[in-house]
Amino acid sequence: MKKRLLYFTACLLAGKLYAQTATFSGEVIDGNISIGYGVATGDVDGDGKPDILLADKKEIVWYKNPGKKAEKWVRYVIAKDLTEHDNVCIAARDIDGDGKVEVAVGAQWNPSETKNSKQSGAVFYMAPPDDRTQLWEPVRLHHEVTIHRMQWVKKADGDFQLAVLPLHGEGNTGGEGAGVKLITFDVPENRKSIWGYELLETSMHMTHNLQPMEVSGRFLGLAVGGKEGVQVFLNGADGWAPSGNWMVPNQGVGEIRTGSLGKGQLFTATVEPMHGTSLVVYSKDSRTVLTEKIKEGHALVCADFFGQGRDQIVMGWRNPNVVGETGVRIFVGSDAEGKKWQEYTLDEKIKIACEDITAADLDGDGDMDVVASGRSTHNVVVYWNQLKK
């Protein structure tokens, strides 16, 4: 069942019955992007409001949060033409507590080139000017071929690292050959200087995304999804190492996010296989397929959008399915085991071929909104969460 208006009646929350109604209302804040490879949120200028950041084909940009709905999001360019090939990913997070995000980007996207590191892959820390509406200075870091995804990771000791994941191992052909090397960068005091890094042999031959596993501010590990499944990596006194724990074994995975079922119970949401057709939830010993009606699923985010004390799943796909649809859907769970879910649309009026997605409380009303970028639809869309209790 797909509805724009979501009615939740008799929701069981903390042992009591609540009636809830929630609506998402879509707004296109930019209808003229190229591809929209990666989208992120965070306070760029320190005004206390989360802004939107985008890694587009040849530009890295941010949109200033106007603070009110229906007002214009002003677009500023962070960098343009960083490399010969496309930009591909972005990470934004306040890692030093100054109220402004630090930004890193991946570029030189050339996935078919796995041997020549000059023609494939690039990683930059973007050093901001005093006026963040002006162009930022790119600081080139170490890279491997086919750089694809990145995340700022807060470790157990409270320090931040930049974790960067390639798509292929060096010299790979068709996902066969050397394992992918995960790169973890230490953040130097002088961020324009040399960044120390560690290379971790993942023994995974094609990877697509990674998820920091942080619960209540505590770092549990880093989940990496790819051709062989989802593997967990841990950080200890001797650095990074595989834990031996496969959250998803022997199943190709493109997207990976973790969420909460409440009462300390976690779940893992995946798109399977890579650029796949299925949205799947793993909880305890169960595997539940939520839908198999997508084509090139490419975006996932988990958050408690409705104040239920448990997370919902928002998923997007970018190629038309058997009925010609692309779009974004939200899945709402109703049981403690994570086996029962209901599907809804966020906004039927807006067409989006979803490339990437994230969530943040953009209007400060206490509930999470959704931000998505569209590949062939060339748009950035905010889905405003108008939760009514």
TORVODO-928822 format. One line per 4 residues: for each residue x, y, z of N, C-alpha, C. Coordinates in steps of 0.02 Angstrom, whole numbers. Layout:
X/Y/Z/X/Y/Z/X/Y/Z; ... .
***
This chain:
43/-60/0/0/0/0/44/62/0; 28/110/-44/69/170/-50/24/230/-42; 40/271/8/0/331/21/46/389/37; 26/448/15/63/507/35/50/524/107 .
-12/517/127/-30/531/196/-26/467/236; 15/468/288/25/408/327/-17/412/390; -59/364/398/-100/361/458/-74/305/503; -57/322/562/-36/272/610/-83/275/669 .
-124/226/675/-171/224/731/-154/165/774; -165/175/837/-153/122/886/-81/97/883; -32/144/882/38/125/882/59/108/953; 91/52/961/113/32/1027/180/64/1041 .
183/108/1090/244/144/1105/252/147/1180; 307/117/1205/322/116/1277/263/87/1317; 231/37/1286/178/2/1322/111/38/1322; 104/94/1286/42/131/1284/19/141/1213 .
-45/155/1203/-72/167/1137/-70/241/1120; -45/256/1060/-43/324/1036/-72/326/965; -109/377/950/-132/388/881/-88/441/850; -60/426/791/-15/473/759/-33/481/685 .
-25/541/660/-32/555/589/30/594/567; 60/573/512/119/609/488/114/618/413; 137/674/389/136/689/317/206/711/296; 228/688/238/287/716/207/266/760/148 .
294/818/144/280/864/89/345/880/53; 349/861/-11/410/870/-48/420/940/-75; 483/962/-75/502/1027/-104/567/1019/-142; 567/1038/-205/628/1037/-245/667/1101/-230 .
727/1094/-202/766/1153/-187/817/1168/-242; 830/1120/-285/872/1131/-344/850/1081/-397; 827/1106/-453/804/1064/-507/850/1063/-567; 915/1079/-554/961/1086/-611/1029/1058/-594 .
1032/1002/-558/1097/972/-544/1114/924/-601; 1176/899/-600/1198/853/-653/1182/781/-637; 1210/756/-581/1200/686/-561/1180/680/-487; 1213/719/-444/1197/714/-373/1224/651/-341 .
1288/637/-352/1318/575/-327/1310/565/-252; 1321/618/-213/1318/611/-140/1288/671/-107; 1245/660/-56/1214/715/-19/1227/706/55; 1238/762/89/1252/761/161/1220/823/192 .
1215/823/258/1189/881/294/1235/899/351; 1232/961/372/1272/986/428/1276/1061/425; 1291/1091/482/1295/1164/486/1361/1187/456; 1357/1218/397/1417/1240/362/1442/1307/389 .
1396/1354/401/1417/1422/417/1411/1440/491; 1391/1393/534/1390/1405/606/1331/1446/630; 1276/1448/591/1217/1486/613/1168/1444/654; 1186/1382/668/1144/1339/708/1092/1299/669 .
1091/1306/603/1043/1270/561/1080/1223/515; 1056/1161/508/1090/1114/463/1078/1133/390; 1132/1136/352/1131/1150/281/1135/1085/242; 1128/1089/177/1133/1031/133/1195/1037/90 .
1233/983/85/1294/981/45/1286/928/-9; 1315/941/-68/1306/897/-125/1371/888/-163; 1388/824/-177/1441/809/-224/1409/797/-292; 1413/847/-335/1385/840/-403/1441/821/-451 .
1424/814/-514/1471/789/-563/1538/826/-564; 1536/891/-569/1598/930/-573/1604/983/-518; 1553/989/-476/1554/1038/-423/1537/1007/-355; 1567/1036/-303/1547/1022/-234/1512/1085/-210 .
1449/1079/-187/1410/1139/-170/1377/1130/-102; 1355/1186/-74/1311/1182/-15/1254/1232/-22; 1198/1214/9/1138/1256/7/1124/1281/77; 1122/1347/84/1111/1377/149/1038/1370/171 .
1029/1344/230/963/1334/259/932/1402/274; 874/1418/243/844/1484/255/808/1489/322; 797/1432/354/765/1433/420/690/1428/418; 661/1439/359/588/1434/352/572/1397/288 .
518/1358/290/495/1323/230/473/1373/177; 479/1351/115/457/1390/56/501/1450/42; 555/1459/80/603/1512/65/662/1483/27; 697/1523/-10/749/1500/-56/811/1475/-19 .
834/1416/-39/898/1390/-15/952/1417/-62; 996/1460/-36/1047/1491/-78/1104/1442/-88; 1125/1435/-150/1176/1386/-171/1245/1419/-174; 1294/1388/-141/1363/1411/-143/1409/1355/-167 .
1460/1373/-204/1507/1324/-231/1568/1319/-184; 1582/1258/-162/1642/1244/-122/1702/1233/-168; 1692/1194/-222/1747/1180/-268/1718/1160/-335; 1756/1171/-388/1735/1150/-455/1795/1120/-491 .
1783/1071/-533/1834/1040/-575/1895/1018/-535; 1883/980/-481/1938/956/-440/1983/908/-478; 1953/867/-520/1991/817/-558/1963/812/-629; 1996/773/-670/1974/763/-739/1906/729/-742 .
1898/678/-700/1836/641/-699/1790/668/-643; 1732/636/-634/1680/661/-590/1699/658/-516; 1668/702/-477/1664/691/-405/1618/632/-392; 1624/600/-333/1583/540/-322/1555/534/-251 .
1585/566/-201/1559/559/-133/1579/618/-90; 1545/624/-33/1557/680/13/1544/657/84; 1582/683/131/1571/671/203/1574/738/239; 1525/751/282/1523/814/319/1505/800/392 .
1545/826/438/1532/816/509/1574/866/549; 1546/890/604/1583/934/649/1626/890/693; 1691/888/679/1736/843/715/1775/878/770; 1770/944/775/1808/979/826/1765/1021/873 .
1699/1016/865/1653/1049/912/1646/1123/905; 1666/1151/846/1660/1223/837/1593/1244/807; 1548/1195/797/1483/1211/769/1480/1215/694; 1535/1198/660/1538/1199/587/1566/1132/563 .
1538/1106/508/1560/1041/484/1627/1046/449; 1665/992/455/1723/980/412/1699/939/353; 1730/950/295/1707/920/233/1765/884/199; 1752/823/177/1798/785/135/1760/760/74 .
1794/752/18/1761/729/-43/1804/678/-79; 1771/636/-118/1805/589/-163/1791/608/-235; 1842/600/-278/1835/622/-347/1874/575/-393; 1885/599/-456/1918/560/-508/1884/491/-516 .
1817/494/-521/1777/433/-524/1785/401/-592; 1821/345/-593/1836/310/-656/1837/235/-639; 1779/205/-627/1777/138/-598/1805/83/-642; 1810/94/-706/1838/42/-750/1914/41/-749 .
1945/93/-721/2018/97/-718/2042/75/-648; 2068/15/-643/2089/-12/-577/2164/-18/-570; 2202/5/-619/2275/-3/-616/2312/63/-611; 2289/114/-646/2324/178/-649/2295/226/-597 .
2331/236/-542/2305/278/-488/2303/352/-506; 2338/372/-559/2334/441/-582/2268/455/-619; 2239/402/-646/2178/409/-685/2116/385/-649; 2124/362/-587/2067/334/-550/2075/347/-476 .
2027/384/-448/2026/395/-376/2061/459/-355; 2030/494/-307/2060/552/-275/2022/565/-210; 2058/589/-160/2029/607/-95/2053/676/-76; 2007/719/-54/2024/787/-34/1991/804/33 .
2030/835/77/2000/874/132/1992/944/105; 1932/973/118/1918/1040/94/1929/1090/150; 1983/1128/145/1999/1178/195/1957/1241/184; 1916/1260/234/1870/1316/222/1904/1383/230 .
1882/1433/192/1904/1502/203/1866/1532/261; 1885/1591/283/1848/1624/337/1776/1636/316; 1767/1655/254/1699/1663/226/1683/1599/188; 1641/1557/218/1629/1491/189/1584/1493/127 .
1561/1551/107/1524/1557/45/1571/1562/-15; 1636/1571/-2/1686/1574/-55/1714/1505/-70; 1756/1499/-121/1786/1435/-138/1832/1410/-82; 1832/1344/-70/1873/1313/-19/1937/1286/-51 .
1987/1275/-9/2052/1250/-34/2054/1174/-29; 2064/1138/-85/2070/1066/-82/2139/1044/-58; 2140/999/-9/2203/970/16/2203/897/-5; 2248/880/-50/2249/813/-79/2278/763/-29 .
2241/708/-18/2262/655/28/2280/592/-13; 2307/542/21/2321/479/-12/2257/449/-41; 2264/413/-96/2206/379/-124/2226/312/-153; 2176/269/-160/2182/207/-198/2138/215/-261 .
2140/167/-306/2099/172/-365/2025/163/-347; 1982/191/-387/1908/186/-384/1880/206/-316; 1904/262/-288/1874/290/-226/1799/299/-238; 1759/277/-187/1687/274/-199/1644/301/-142 .
1662/287/-78/1622/310/-21/1668/331/36; 1642/375/80/1681/398/138/1635/418/194; 1662/414/256/1626/434/316/1675/461/368; 1655/514/404/1692/533/464/1670/485/520 .
1718/454/553/1705/402/603/1731/425/671; 1688/423/721/1708/438/790/1725/373/825; 1787/364/843/1810/301/873/1791/299/948; 1806/241/978/1790/231/1048/1826/280/1093 .
1887/302/1074/1925/349/1115/1904/421/1103; 1855/433/1060/1830/500/1048/1863/536/991; 1919/510/965/1952/541/908/1913/526/844; 1919/571/797/1887/561/732/1938/539/680 .
1916/497/635/1954/478/577/1910/485/515; 1943/490/458/1907/488/395/1917/419/365; 1862/382/356/1864/315/327/1842/320/254; 1884/292/209/1872/298/137/1874/229/105 .
1824/216/64/1816/149/36/1816/151/-41; 1862/114/-73/1859/107/-146/1805/57/-167; 1790/58/-231/1744/8/-259/1781/-58/-273; 1840/-53/-302/1879/-112/-322/1946/-114/-286 .
1975/-174/-283/2045/-180/-265/2088/-163/-325; 2151/-148/-311/2197/-128/-365/2206/-185/-415; 2197/-168/-479/2206/-217/-532/2148/-264/-543; 2093/-254/-505/2035/-299/-512/2004/-294/-581 .
1975/-350/-603/1935/-352/-663/1870/-388/-647; 1814/-353/-655/1749/-384/-642/1741/-409/-571; 1771/-375/-524/1764/-395/-455/1808/-454/-435; 1855/-472/-476/1901/-527/-462/1973/-500/-458 .
2011/-526/-410/2081/-505/-403/2098/-486/-332; 2132/-430/-323/2154/-408/-257/2095/-383/-216; 2101/-389/-150/2049/-363/-105/2051/-288/-102; 1994/-259/-85/1988/-186/-76/2026/-166/-13 .
2060/-109/-16/2095/-82/42/2055/-23/70; 2031/-30/131/1998/24/166/2052/72/192; 2042/137/181/2090/187/203/2061/224/263; 2099/229/317/2078/269/375/2131/322/388 .
2109/385/389/2154/442/397/2149/470/468; 2206/483/499/2208/523/560/2205/597/542; 2172/636/583/2163/707/569/2221/746/602; 2265/777/564/2321/814/593/2298/880/623 .
2338/907/668/2322/972/698/2320/1026/644; 2369/1025/600/2368/1069/542/2338/1030/483; 2276/1044/467/2241/1002/419/2263/1014/347; 2304/1063/336/2332/1073/270/2398/1037/261 .
2421/1002/314/2484/965/311/2470/893/291; 2519/850/302/2513/780/283/2467/742/331; 2421/703/304/2375/662/343/2403/590/345; 2417/566/406/2437/497/413/2378/451/399 .
2393/391/375/2339/346/358/2360/273/368; 2310/231/371/2319/159/378/2280/124/322; 2309/73/291/2275/34/241/2255/-33/272; 2192/-50/265/2167/-113/292/2146/-159/235 .
2177/-216/231/2157/-266/181/2091/-296/203; 2039/-285/163/1973/-309/182/1959/-380/160; 1998/-405/111/1985/-470/81/1917/-473/47; 1888/-414/34/1825/-409/-4/1843/-383/-73 .
1815/-413/-125/1840/-400/-192/1802/-347/-230; 1747/-323/-200/1710/-268/-229/1666/-241/-174; 1675/-179/-154/1636/-150/-99/1597/-90/-125; 1542/-74/-89/1500/-21/-115/1484/33/-64 .
1476/16/-1/1460/67/49/1483/44/118; 1485/91/165/1506/77/233/1463/114/282; 1458/88/343/1415/117/394/1450/117/461; 1465/176/490/1490/178/559/1435/153/606 .
1452/107/649/1404/80/697/1413/117/763; 1372/168/773/1375/209/833/1308/207/868; 1307/187/931/1247/182/971/1256/224/1034; 1212/274/1043/1215/319/1102/1284/348/1111 .
1316/368/1055/1381/399/1057/1439/350/1065; 1424/285/1068/1476/234/1077/1490/200/1010; 1554/197/992/1574/168/928/1582/93/936; 1545/56/894/1546/-17/898/1586/-49/842 .
1595/-13/787/1632/-41/732/1611/-9/667; 1638/-35/612/1625/-9/546/1601/-67/502; 1540/-62/477/1512/-114/434/1525/-96/362; 1552/-143/324/1568/-132/253/1529/-182/212 .
1491/-157/163/1451/-199/120/1479/-204/50; 1475/-264/21/1500/-273/-46/1482/-340/-76; 1524/-363/-120/1510/-423/-159/1500/-485/-115; 1540/-490/-62/1537/-550/-19/1488/-544/38 .
1456/-486/48/1410/-477/104/1426/-415/144; 1414/-417/209/1429/-362/255/1475/-387/309; 1534/-357/313/1584/-377/363/1595/-319/411; 1608/-336/475/1619/-285/527/1694/-280/542 .
1718/-217/543/1788/-204/560/1791/-165/626; 1840/-182/667/1847/-152/733/1911/-113/738; 1912/-63/784/1971/-24/796/1994/-34/867; 2058/-52/876/2085/-64/943/2154/-34/950 .
2190/-57/1000/2256/-29/1015/2305/-38/956; 2294/-90/917/2339/-104/861/2311/-81/795; 2260/-38/798/2231/-12/736/2170/-51/715; 2156/-50/650/2096/-81/623/2108/-153/605 .
2056/-194/614/2060/-265/597/1990/-292/584; 1984/-343/542/1919/-375/533/1899/-412/596; 1836/-408/614/1812/-440/676/1799/-514/668; 1792/-536/605/1771/-605/592/1696/-613/592 .
1660/-558/608/1587/-560/610/1559/-535/543; 1523/-578/509/1489/-558/447/1416/-548/463; 1394/-485/462/1323/-471/476/1279/-501/422; 1305/-501/360/1271/-532/304/1323/-574/267 .
1321/-640/269/1370/-681/234/1346/-704/166; 1392/-708/120/1379/-741/55/1320/-713/17; 1311/-648/21/1257/-615/-15/1280/-545/-36; 1279/-531/-101/1300/-466/-124/1257/-410/-96 .
1290/-357/-73/1256/-300/-41/1282/-235/-71; 1235/-191/-88/1254/-125/-114/1252/-72/-61; 1195/-66/-27/1187/-15/25/1179/-50/93; 1204/-17/146/1201/-45/213/1189/12/263 .
1138/4/305/1126/50/360/1100/9/419; 1114/32/479/1090/-1/539/1038/43/574; 991/11/608/938/47/643/918/12/707; 872/42/743/850/16/808/777/-6/805 .
763/-63/835/695/-87/845/667/-67/913; 708/-30/951/689/-12/1019/711/-65/1069; 714/-45/1132/733/-91/1187/799/-127/1174; 846/-90/1145/913/-117/1135/920/-165/1077 .
867/-175/1038/870/-220/981/887/-182/917; 937/-207/880/959/-174/819/938/-214/758; 937/-180/701/927/-215/637/975/-187/586; 985/-224/533/1025/-203/476/981/-202/414 .
981/-145/379/944/-139/316/994/-139/258; 979/-177/206/1023/-181/149/984/-176/84; 1018/-153/32/994/-161/-37/1035/-218/-67; 1001/-268/-95/1034/-327/-122/1010/-341/-193 .
1057/-365/-237/1129/-362/-229/1153/-290/-242; 1215/-281/-262/1239/-214/-277/1199/-185/-335; 1176/-122/-328/1130/-92/-377/1070/-138/-387; 1042/-160/-331/997/-217/-333/923/-201/-337 .
884/-255/-326/812/-255/-335/774/-265/-270; 810/-279/-215/776/-298/-153/799/-255/-94; 751/-237/-51/765/-207/13/754/-261/66; 806/-272/108/805/-328/155/822/-303/224 .
789/-333/275/804/-318/345/828/-381/379; 885/-375/415/911/-428/457/902/-409/530; 873/-454/569/866/-442/641/872/-509/677; 916/-512/726/932/-575/760/947/-628/707 .
907/-681/704/920/-736/657/874/-735/597; 840/-679/586/791/-676/532/813/-632/474; 791/-650/415/801/-610/354/733/-598/323; 714/-534/317/648/-516/292/655/-471/231 .
626/-493/175/626/-453/113/567/-405/116; 580/-339/113/527/-290/118/497/-274/50; 538/-275/-2/513/-264/-70/563/-292/-119; 538/-315/-176/580/-335/-232/560/-299/-296 .
530/-240/-287/501/-203/-343/541/-141/-361; 606/-142/-348/647/-84/-365/699/-104/-418; 730/-55/-447/784/-68/-495/840/-18/-482; 899/-45/-469/957/-6/-450/943/34/-386 .
925/-2/-333/921/29/-268/989/58/-249; 989/122/-226/1054/156/-220/1057/202/-159; 1006/200/-115/1005/248/-60/966/220/-2; 993/228/59/961/204/120/975/253/177 .
925/263/221/937/297/284/887/269/335; 910/261/396/868/237/451/865/290/505; 804/306/529/795/355/583/725/348/610; 714/376/670/647/375/700/612/439/678 .
577/436/622/543/494/594/479/510/631; 449/462/666/383/471/694/380/467/770; 438/470/803/439/470/876/412/406/906; 423/350/873/398/286/897/445/250/945 .
506/277/953/555/242/993/589/186/955; 578/184/889/610/136/845/619/169/777; 665/143/737/681/175/673/638/148/617; 627/192/568/597/174/505/653/175/452 .
637/149/393/686/144/339/661/184/279; 703/229/254/688/264/192/737/238/139; 710/219/82/749/188/28/732/221/-38; 784/230/-80/773/259/-146/807/218/-201 .
777/220/-260/807/186/-317/805/232/-378; 850/218/-426/863/268/-478/843/248/-549; 828/185/-562/807/164/-629/735/141/-628; 697/153/-682/627/133/-683/618/58/-673 .
572/39/-628/558/-31/-616/509/-57/-668; 478/-115/-656/436/-147/-706/374/-105/-723; 354/-61/-678/296/-18/-693/319/53/-709; 384/62/-722/409/126/-744/422/178/-690 .
424/155/-626/432/202/-570/504/206/-546; 524/266/-528/582/277/-484/555/314/-423; 596/318/-371/570/357/-315/600/342/-248; 564/364/-197/584/356/-127/524/327/-89 .
537/278/-46/485/247/-6/508/245/67; 459/246/113/473/236/184/439/172/206; 474/134/248/449/71/274/444/77/350; 385/62/376/370/71/447/359/3/478 .
398/-14/530/392/-78/563/339/-77/617; 312/-137/632/258/-141/681/267/-198/731; 324/-232/729/333/-287/777/403/-283/807; 412/-317/863/475/-314/900/531/-353/866 .
515/-398/820/565/-441/789/591/-412/723; 560/-358/698/582/-329/635/562/-369/574; 505/-404/578/483/-446/522/423/-417/485; 387/-369/516/327/-341/486/337/-267/471 .
330/-249/407/341/-181/384/287/-161/334; 271/-97/334/223/-70/286/257/-16/245; 242/-15/179/274/31/132/228/90/117; 258/151/113/222/211/95/266/255/51 .
236/298/11/274/349/-25/282/410/19; 331/452/2/340/514/37/301/571/3; 304/573/-63/267/624/-101/259/598/-172; 197/586/-192/184/559/-258/192/610/-315 .
192/674/-298/193/725/-350/263/736/-379; 314/726/-339/382/740/-360/414/677/-388; 441/681/-449/477/626/-479/551/631/-462; 580/577/-437/651/577/-422/679/508/-435 .
735/506/-471/773/445/-483/830/445/-432; 817/416/-374/858/430/-315/928/400/-319; 977/443/-313/1048/424/-312/1075/419/-241; 1055/465/-197/1080/464/-129/1027/496/-84 .
1033/483/-19/982/506/29/1012/513/98; 984/559/137/1004/567/207/947/598/245; 955/607/311/902/634/353/930/683/403; 891/735/419/910/784/469/848/825/488 .
849/855/546/795/900/566/812/969/538; 787/984/478/806/1044/443/770/1106/468; 709/1098/494/670/1156/514/665/1165/590; 702/1123/627/706/1132/700/642/1118/737 .
597/1077/707/534/1063/741/535/998/781; 595/967/785/602/908/827/593/842/792; 576/842/728/571/779/692/615/780/630; 632/721/605/681/715/552/648/723/483 .
680/763/441/660/771/372/707/728/328; 689/721/265/727/680/218/754/724/162; 817/713/143/848/748/87/871/695/37; 853/704/-27/871/656/-78/896/692/-140 .
942/660/-176/966/686/-240/945/639/-295; 925/667/-352/901/628/-409/949/629/-466; 965/570/-493/1014/564/-546/986/588/-613; 944/549/-645/917/569/-711/864/623/-705 .
837/633/-645/788/687/-635/822/753/-617; 886/752/-602/927/812/-593/900/859/-539; 880/830/-482/851/873/-430/876/854/-360; 873/904/-317/882/894/-245/815/909/-212 .
790/861/-173/724/866/-145/727/861/-69; 691/906/-35/680/899/37/609/874/47; 603/820/85/537/795/105/526/816/177; 483/867/185/471/894/251/425/848/291 .
447/830/350/408/786/394/362/829/436; 297/823/425/248/864/460/211/820/510; 249/794/557/222/748/607/170/783/650; 114/749/659/61/773/704/47/720/756 .
48/739/818/38/691/872/-31/701/904 .
***
